[in-house]
Amino acid sequence: MENVISLEGPVLKVMGELMLLIPLADGGAELMESSRGISEIQGEFLKIVIPEWLAGILQIEEGDLVSVCSDGKLHIRASNPRAVN
């Protein structure tokens, strides 16, 4: 059985891109395998860019808190989902 990793942090906007910057020392290193292909190492962080279309589906924007967990697959969810109008 795989270990489940769960972290929470803010969505950042850097140079027009929404992203998560997860410190490698605080769990980012453990998320590298499950985020392969959508992440890269940037200094001491695991950087995951969130495409605009995915941000729309997840209903997240800059400053929102998201929960990132991995059970072998990476899952990103809004910590406080917005109400759908």
N, C-alpha and C positions, 0 to 999 in steps of 0.2 A: 504494500500500500504506500502511495506517495505521501510525503509531508505536505500539509496545506500551509501556504504562506499567505498572510493577509496584512495589507498596509493601507493607510489612508493619508491622502495629501491633496494639495491644491492643483488645479489645472493652471498652467502658466501660459502666457502668450509672449513669444519671443520672435521678433522679426516677422510678425504676422502669422506665425504658426502656433497652434495650440499644442501643448506638450506636457508630459510628466517628466520630472527630473527626480529620480529615486536614488538617494545615496547608496552606493554599493555596500557600504559598511552597515547600513540599516535594513538590508533585505534585498537591495537591487541585484546583488551578485546571485542570489538564489532564484531570481526571476529571469535571469539571462536565457536559460534554456527554453523556457516556455514562451518567451517573447522573441525568439530568434526570427529574423526576417522583418520585424517591425520595430526593432530597437537597435541602439548603438551605444557604445561606451563613449562618454564625453567627460574627460577628466575623472573625477571620483563619483560620477553619476551614471546611471542607466537612463538614457534618454528615449522616451517613447513618444513619437509624434502622433497626434490624433487628427486624422484627416477631417476636413469640414463636414463631409457627408456622414461620418461616424459620430461626430459631435452632435449633429442634428438628430440622429437616431437615439443617442444616449441622452439628449437634451441637456448638454453641458456646455458651459462657456467659461471664459477666463475667470479665475477666482473661485469657481465651484470646488467643493470637496468631492473627491472620488475615492472609492474603495477599489483597490487592486488586489486580486488574490489569484493564486495558482494552485491547482491540484494536478499539475501536469499540463494543463491548458491555462492560458491567461484570460482572466475575466476582469473587465473594467465596468464599474457601476457608479452612478451618481449616489453619493451618500444621502443627500436630501433631494429626491427627484422633484422636478417641477411639475406643477399641475398642468394637465393637458386641457387647453381651451377648446 
